């Protein structure tokens, strides 16, 4: 099977931590398929970040990164059309040379719309993977919601990373029979349990202070303001507690200012982005990983944490409840700093770290095998339907007009 993976959410030389799940899935698919990646790069990123159109040197999957043009922050429901117009010739060249059987996109819009058009241009089937915000947040705008719903109705298969998102896709018009939950995998060779003390030494962290870890993109929906408020309450009871923030984003400077104003600079560490090879040490060093989001799909951060032997605390956003268990996690209501602070204190009980042993992570190979099975089943049903239709036509009398004439008489 030949698969063209089309998504702007894919790692590059200058953004190695973006869309690592896309890369991991493509690597797993490549074990049994021929895979190509087409990752459009916005003109703003191409203009401001030299190297954004360059693939990671170690990525074995061939890729290309054409520029797409659009007017920033206006008429976002038309982004699919603008992306398609920008990269159409490049897509036609790629599909002409590669002849994919399937086009898979991560992100419903605009990427999913472009994947649909690319598949139609070469007679391929098309699947879209849904990660969360594309159907939870972007649909707040009526015109954007209509564009997303159109994609979900027209694709051959939809993969969602959790059951909650599957239900949301169906609400938006996706076919229940063609929408499937496909949990993202974990790189089980990288995210493994390890010694906490050794991890802390390697990162130059205090050997015994309570340490909480947050990993993600610093945007408003992640509610880091709530986390910092909860952490302040923790510090009143545990003055040596530490918080490590791994990642970056548009709220980074505002958060640094908050930390400085509240005299937390010695307790809150802004680590910045960390590549996949460096993340396990942070998970192993922490007493707990914490998320304070108002909206999520089912973040891989929590599964990576569990795979490294570290329990988690999270708000009840999205489908986090699908992996939460009393043995290794605490889940609290969104926006409640006091409840979050009490959960952070509770998770320090050693029984939670012991309970992580009951968690069984899924590999990317298993995820890829499931998606390939669903695609092959779809192809088989399609072939069976086409064969049945051909047999029906073949069984008709050669003079098809005779019954019509008789009826008229």
C-alpha positions, 0 to 999 in steps of 0.5 A: 500500500502506498500512503501520502501523509499530508499535514502541516503538523509535522516536525522540521529542522527548526521545529523538531518537537512539533507533530512528533506523533505524525512522524512516529505514525509515519515511521510505524506505517513505513514498516509495511507500506511505502510512505511519503510526507507532504507538509505545507509550510505557511508563508509567515513561517517560511519568511521568518524561520530559515530552515522551516522547509528542511526535514529533520536529517534523521527522518527516513520518510521522504518529505516535501514542504511547499509554501502555502499563502493565506491572509492571516486571521481573516476568512479562516473558513477559506484556508483550505481553498487557499492552501489548495490553490497554493500547493496544487501543482506541487500536489499533482506532481507528487501524486503523479509520481507516487500514485498513492492508494490512500491520502491521510491527513492529520487535522481536519481543516485546512489540511483535511480539505486539501487531502480530500482534493489531493485524493480526488485528483488521483482516485485515491481514498482519503482518511483524516486523523482528528487530534482535538482542537480541530473539532473542539475549538475551531468549530466555534466559528459557524463558517469554519464549522461548516467547512470542517463538517463537510470534510468529515462527511466526505472522507472515507475514514476518520480516525480519532485519538479518543472516544470523546472525539469520535462522538464529537465527529459524529455530532458534526456529521461524520459517519458512525460506521466510518469513524473509528477511535485509534489511540495514539501510540508511544515510542516504547523504546524511548519512554521507559521507566528509570531511576528518579535520582539518576534523572535528577542528577542528569538534569541538575535538579534538587535530589529530594524536593517535590517536583511537578512537571508540565509539558506542552505549548504555552497557550491560553487554553492550557490555563497555566495561570490556574497551575501557577495559582495552585502551585503557589498554594502548594508552596505554602505547605511545601516551601521546597516544591519545584515546578518545571515548565517544558515548552514554549508559546505565545504566553511565555513572556506573560508567564515569566512576568507572573512568576517574577512578580509573585517571587516564584523565580527560584521555584518555577523553571522555564525549561523551553522545548525539549526534544523526544530524546530528552523528555524521558529524563524529565518525566522520570525526575518528576513526582507527577506530570500535571495538566491544567487545560480547559480543553484537550483531546487525549494528550500523549504527554500523560501516556508518555509520563505513565510509560516512564513510571510517573503518575499524573494530575489533570483537569477533567478536560476532553477525554483524559478520563479514558486513561485516568485510573485511581491507582496512578492519577488524580483528576479535578474540575477545570479552572479550580486552583484549590482543587488542583493544589490539593490533588498535587499534594495528594499525588505525592503519596508513594502509592500512586507511583507504585500504581503506575505499574498497572498501566499498559501503554500502546505502541505506535506499531499497534496504532499503525496496524489498526489503521492499516486494517481499517483501510484494507477492510474499507478497500475490501468492502469497496471492491466487494460492492463494485463487484456486486454492482458489476454482476447486477449489470451483467445479469440484466437482459441485453435489450433493456428497453423491452420491459419498458415497452411492454409496460407502456403497452 
